[in-house]
Amino acid sequence: IDGDITTRYSSGAGQAPGQWVEMDLGQAETFDTIELDTGSSVTDFAPSADVYVSSDGSTWTKVDSIAAGSPVEVASFASQTARYIKVVNTGSSGNWWSIAEFNVYD
């Protein structure tokens, strides 16, 4: 998110299905992979999640799922051109959901 693995977003509460994080890329970009890295919060990954993309922030298309959580989660899918990416947690855990870096690749 900011290029600094020591800073992070955190949910501040135990994970539950339906929690989500959304990224606005600022303009339409073409990509086929996203990577979520928990940094030093190695137990704060989503146990499972769905990945959606959107051009307008209103209409969403599911492009992938993350099924086996790990400190660095990668979702790879057919190439997409979109401005927004949303990751929706589908699992639950007593741990917080932390994301130190959210990388987007083509």
Secondary structure, DSSP 8 states (H G I E B T S, - for coil): --S-TT--EE-SS-B-TT-EEEEEEEEEEEEEEEEEE-TT-TT-S-SSEEEEEESSSSS-EEEEEE-S--SEEEEEEEEEEEEEEEEEE-S-BSS--EESEEEEE-
